[in-house]
Amino acid sequence: MSNNISLGLYDSPRKLLEAIAKVVPVPTSLKVTDVSTGIMNQGQENERPWANLTAVDSDLYEQFKSIGQEEYCPTFKLKLKNYLGESLFTLQGQEISFEKYEVAFMLDKYKQPTGLALVIELADISSN
């Protein structure tokens, strides 16, 4: 697989994400460092639960920790697709693995991209 991404215009944000996904290295195992949950559109007819996990590459985290710089270890944001309100706090501090994921843009309040997130079905996550 090539680690190069060709610069230029893409027909859609989806095509750009597909190109980026091919060159973003994702470890086979991650350690969950934080769990966030909430209700989207609370009080409205279309309200639904949401959940995100923040995770780090365990090996890379240990390298940062060995020099006292663990707070600077790069993180992965995992957005859980089809989350139905299940308790996730047992995942805190756990090693997890997954095979299937999508790459999505993280957006600020102005809908401008600020980074990338992995979108994963909760059922596709296994605890190691």
Secondary structure as the mmCIF struct_conf table of DSSP 4:
data_model
#
loop_
_struct_conf.conf_type_id
_struct_conf.id
_struct_conf.beg_label_comp_id
_struct_conf.beg_label_asym_id
_struct_conf.beg_label_seq_id
_struct_conf.end_label_comp_id
_struct_conf.end_label_asym_id
_struct_conf.end_label_seq_id
BEND BEND1 GLY A 8 GLY A 8
BEND BEND2 ASP A 11 SER A 12
HELX_RH_AL_P HELX_RH_AL_P1 PRO A 13 ALA A 21
TURN_TY1_P TURN_TY1_P1 LYS A 22 VAL A 23
BEND BEND3 THR A 28 THR A 28
STRN STRN1 SER A 29 MET A 40
TURN_TY1_P TURN_TY1_P2 ASN A 41 GLY A 43
BEND BEND4 GLN A 44 GLN A 44
TURN_TY1_P TURN_TY1_P3 GLU A 45 ASN A 46
STRN STRN2 ARG A 48 VAL A 56
HELX_RH_AL_P HELX_RH_AL_P2 SER A 58 SER A 66
TURN_TY1_P TURN_TY1_P4 ILE A 67 GLY A 68
HELX_RH_3T_P HELX_RH_3T_P1 GLU A 70 TYR A 72
BEND BEND5 CYS A 73 CYS A 73
STRN STRN3 THR A 75 LYS A 81
TURN_TY1_P TURN_TY1_P5 ASN A 82 ASN A 82
BEND BEND6 GLY A 85 GLY A 85
HELX_RH_3T_P HELX_RH_3T_P2 PHE A 89 LEU A 91
TURN_TY1_P TURN_TY1_P6 GLN A 92 GLY A 93
STRN STRN4 GLU A 95 SER A 97
BEND BEND7 GLU A 99 GLU A 99
STRN STRN5 GLU A 102 LEU A 107
TURN_TY1_P TURN_TY1_P7 LYS A 109 TYR A 110
BEND BEND8 LYS A 111 LYS A 111
STRN STRN6 PRO A 113 GLU A 121
HELX_RH_3T_P HELX_RH_3T_P3 LEU A 122 ASP A 124
STRN STRN7 SER A 126 SER A 127
#
